[in-house]
Amino acid sequence: MPSSPYSPYPDATDAPTPRPRLSFRILGPVQAVVDGTETDIRPPLRAAVLAALLLRQGRRGSTAALVEDVWGDAAPSRAVGALRSHVSSLRGLLEPGRAARTPARVLVSHDEGYALRLEPGALDLAEFDRLTDAAGRARSADRPQEARALLDAALRLWRGEPLAGVPGPYADAQRARLAERRLRAVEARWEAELALGGHAAAIDALRALAEEHPSRERTQELLMTALYEAGRQAEALEVHARAARALRARGAVPGHALERVHRRVLAGAAVNASAPAAGGVAALRLPPGTADFTGREDAVEQLRSALDRGRVVAVSAVSGMGGVGKTALAVHVAHSLRARFPDGQLFVDLRGTDAAPAEPARVLGDFLRALGVVPGRVPALPAERAALYRSLMADRRVFVVLDNARDLDQVRDLLPGGAGCGVLVTSRTRLAGLPGATLVDLRELAGHEAWALLVRLVGERRVRAEEEAARQLLDNCGRLPLAIRIVAARLVARPAASVAQTARALADERLRLAELSGDTDDVETTFRLGTGLLDAEQLRAFRLLALPDVPEVSRASAAVLLDRTERQAEDLCEALVDLSLLESVGPGRYRYHDLLRLYARKTAAEEIPAGERDGALLRLLEAYLVLARAAYRAATAGDAFPLTLTQVSSVRGRFATQDAATTWLLDELSALLSLTEQAARHPRIPVAIAAELLLASDPLGRHADQPHGLERAARAVLEAAERSGETGAEAVAHYMLGGAHAQRFDLAAAMRHFQVTAGICRREGHSTLLALTLAVLAGAALGLHDFPGALEHLTEALPLAEAAQSPGCVAYVRGFLGLAQLATGSPEAALESGRAAVAVTEASGDREGQAQALRVLGQICLWLGRPDEALDRLTRSLELWRATGSRFRESLGLSLLAEAHNLLGRPEEAAACAQEARESAEQYGGGYLLGRALAQLGHACAARGRTSQAAFHYREAHALFDRLGMPEAREIAARLQQTG
C-alpha cells in the first residue's frame, strides 16, 4: 500500500487526488502547508478563524457567523475588526507574493463574509471523508481488504486531537464531532480486520478502545466478536457484563445489536466466517502447482505454521465440499515447503469419492517403492508394509500429501512415524479423530479472493470493463473456485463474448448447474461424487433440507421437514456437515452452499415424489406459522392475531416475554419473508398460509425497520391472492404493501393500499384487521395534515379495537386520536386520549407501545403549553425506544425533543438533540426523518442569529420534504424566505 494518504490503495474506487500546492490540516493542530512547508497557525484566535473557514469547505461564512464561531458569547465589542485583522494576516501567509505572481485569490471576501477556495485534496478532513466513503463502498461490495487499507490511510491523516489548541465553543463542538467520526472509522477498520480473519490481531487494540469508551456499544460488540472468534468465550462474556454495567450507570440498557452478539456467544455459535483453508506437498511424486493459484493467504499461513511446529509429525487435515480447491491448495503449500522437507514429497490420490477407493496396502506398496525398496522386497502383508514404511521414514524429512481421503481408516496406516516428517490430508469428510491434527475447513473464496482469481484468469481490463456483471457472475458461481475456473475458461475461449452475457446465462437457477460444465470439469459431477458417500436416509435429508428458501435451517426446522425427531434430524445434519455437504453456522443451525442447494433441489425433483416434497414444505410452513402467530401476540403484548385464514395442526408456540417474541421476529424475519414468497409462488401451497406468514411480521413496524424483501413478498402474496380469488389474503397483501410505503413516507401510495384493505375488511367482516387498517390510515392522514380525515378513521377504529381485545391497537388508536382531536380544536379531549393511551400500555406491559404513547402524549402536552410534562414524556419515550435499538424511533424522538427545546427558547439544547437526530437518521437512511432533524437544526441556528447556517439546513430539509410530498415543505419554504 502506498505511504501517501493521497493514493490510499491501488484498487480504490476513487482515483488518487494529486497533492495541491496549498493544503490545510485540522486533524491535529491547525496547519497550512505551502509548497511542502508546514506552518502552525498562531495565535490561537487566528487558528480559530482559519478553522471556522476550513470547516465550511468552501462555503461562505458571514461575518456574524464567524464572530459567533470564534468568540461565542464572549465576543468583544471590536470583534468584527479583530476578525478582519486575522483574515488579513491569513492572506499574507496563504498568498505570499500575490502582487508579483498574481495567483488566484485563496481567501475571498463577498457578501459581508469570507470563504476559502480549496483545491481538491487540499484539506485533510475532506481527504478523510473521501477515503472513509470509499471504504464504505468497499465494505458494501465485500472487499474487506481494500476497506481496511483505505481506512488505514484515512486514520494516518490524524495527528492528535483535532483543532488542537483552537479556542471557542464552536471548536469544542467540532472537536467532539470529529472525534466521533474518527472513532467510527477506527471501528470500521477493525470490523474489516475481523472480516479478514484477524481476530487475534484485533483484540489488544479493541480492548484498549473499549476501556476508553466503556459504554460505546459498537466497540464492545467488536471486542466480544474478536474474543469469541479467537476462542475466548469467557472473556467475551466479561466484556458484555462490563458494557451492561456502564450503560446502566448512564440510565441505558444494551441495544439490540449488542444483545445479539451476546446471544451468539452464549449459544456457542460457530464464528469462523472467514474460515481458513489448507494444503501441502512438494517434489517426489507431486503434481505441478497451479500457475494461477490465488488467495487463501490465511489458510496457507495456518498450514505452514502447523507444519513448522516442533520436532513431531505435523498433520494438517483439510476438508471441504467438492470444487472448493482442496487439492490445489495442498499442492501449492507442498511446493512452497520443498526446502523444509529435503528428502522428498509423497503424493497420492486416495479416490475417497470413488465406488472403489484406493486400498491403503496398495498405496503403501507404491510409497515403499518410491522410497527405494526394490519391488521384490516389498512385504506382502499390510501390517508389515506399514511397519517398514514407518521404519524408513523415521530418520527422513519427507512431506506426505494424502489427497481425497474417504475416512480415517483409509489414512491411518499411511501416517509416517518420523519426527521430521509432515503430513497433509485432504478430504470431503471432517477427519476429527485424526490424532494431533490441525483441522482446517475450506469454504468458498472470500469476495476479494474470488475477484482476484477471475481477474487473473480472464484479465483485469476485461473484468474491470464490466465490473457489476463480473461481481454478479462470481455470486452466481457461489465463489466456488471450480465454478469460477469453468466460467473463466469459457470467457477466455470466446474473446468476443461479454461478461454480462455469461452472467445472464448463470442468473437462471434452473440452468445454472448445466452452465457450470466444462470440457474437463463439471460442478454437478463433482457434487455427485460427494453424495455418492451417503446412505439412503442421509441422501433423503440432503435433498429435502434444500427445499425451503431460507438462509439457514435450524435443528427444529430440519426435524419438521424430515418428519423425524430433533435428535434424529441433528444426527443427519451433522453427518452431512462431516461430509462437507452442509455447513454448521452455530449449534443446531445449518446452511448450504448456494450451488449445493441447487444440486440438492434438482436431484430432489428427480428422485423424490412431488407429494412428499410438498408435504415436507407444508409441514415447515405450518410450524413457522404457529410460532409466528404466537410471536405476534407476545410482541404486541396481547393483541389478537388480526386475521386467521387457515387452520394448522401443529402444537402451539409460546414466548415468555415481549422482548423474546420481538427478538425471534427480528432474527427470523428474512426466513419468514423468504418462506412467504416461496409459499405464494408455489402452485400447491394455500395462499392463506403465505398471507398469514406475511402478516406475522407486522409488529416490527413499531420499529419502522425496512426489512429487505418485505415489499417483494407482499407483491407475491397479492398476485397469488388475485389469481385464486382469496380476498382475505388480498387484504393482508395490500395492508403490508401500505406499511412498506409508509415506512419510507410515501404516504399517498400507502393510503391507496390501506383503503383497499379497509374496503375488503368491511365487505368480508374482518373487524380486527379493519381496526388496524383504520389506525394506520389515520396515521398517514395525520402525516399529510388531513386532520378531519384522521379523526373519522380513528372514531371508527376505536370500538373495533376494543371489541377485538387488542390493547396494543387500542393504545395506538387512542394516541393518534389525541393528535387528531388537538388539531381539530378539542384540546381537553386530546389530553385525555393521550393519557388513556399511556395507561393502556402500562396495564398491558407493552414497553414498545408505551414508548409510542408517551411520544404522542409529549407532543400533545408540548402544543398545549405544558413544557415540563412534555419534556418528561418525550425523554421517557426516547429512553424506551433506545432500549429497543430502533434507529428510526430514536431519530424521531430526538427530533421531537429538539422541537420542544426550540419552542421553549432553548436553541443550544435543541441543536444538540437535532444534531444527534440527524446522525441517527443518516444511519437509518435519511428521508423524512433527516428532514425533520435538519428543520430543527435550522430553527436552532435561526434563534441564535446564524441565518446562513439556518438557511443551509432549511434548503436541505425542504428538498427532502418536497421530494416526499410532505406538508412540512410549505412551512420550510416560508422559513427560507424569512432567512433570505
Secondary structure, DSSP 8 states (H G I E B T S, - for coil): --SSTTS--TT-SS------SEEEE-SSB-EEEETTEEEE--SHHHHHHHHHHHTTTT--EEHHHHHHHHHGGG--TTHHHHHHHHHHHHHHHHSTTHHHH----SEEE-SSEEEE---TT-BHHHHHHHHHHHHHHHHHTT-HHHHHHHHHHHHHT--SSTTBT--SHHHHHHHHHHHHHHHHHHHHHHHHHHHTT-HHHHHHHHHHHHHHSTT-HHHHHHHHHHHHHTT-HHHHHHHHHHHHHHHHHTT----HHHHHHHHHHHHT----TT--------STT-----TT----HHHHHHHHHHHHSTTS-EEEEEEE-TTS-HHHHHHHHHHHTTTT-TT-EEEEE--TTSSS---HHHHHHHHHHHTT--GGGS-SSHHHHHHHHHHHHTT---EEEEEEE--HHHHGGG----TT-EEEEEESS--TTSTT-EEEEE-S--HHHHHHHHHHHH-HHHHHHTHHHHHHHHHHTTT-HHHHHHHHHHHHH-TTS-HHHHHHHHH-HHHHHHHSB-SS-BHHHHHHHHHTT--HHHHHHHHHTTSS--S-EEHHHHHHHHTS-HHHHHHHHHHHHHTTSSEEEETTEEE--HHHHHHHHHHHHHHS-HHHHHHHHHHHHHHHHHHHHHHHHHHTTS---S-------S-----SSHHHHHHHHHHHHHHHHHHHHHHHH-TTS-HHHHHHHHHHTGGGGGTT---TTHHHHHHHHHHHHHHHT-HHHHHHHHHHHHHHHHHTT-HHHHHHHHHHHHHHHHHHT-HHHHHHHHHHHHHHHHHTT-HHHHHHHHHHHHHHHHHTT-HHHHHHHHHHHHHHHHHTT-HHHHHHHHHHHHHHHHHHT-HHHHHHHHHHHHHHHHHTT-HHHHHHHHHHHHHHHHHHT-HHHHHHHHHHHHHHHHHTT-HHHHHHHHHHHHHHHHHHT-THHHHHHHHHHHHHHHHTT-HHHHHHHHHHHHHHHHHHT-THHHHHHHHHHHH-
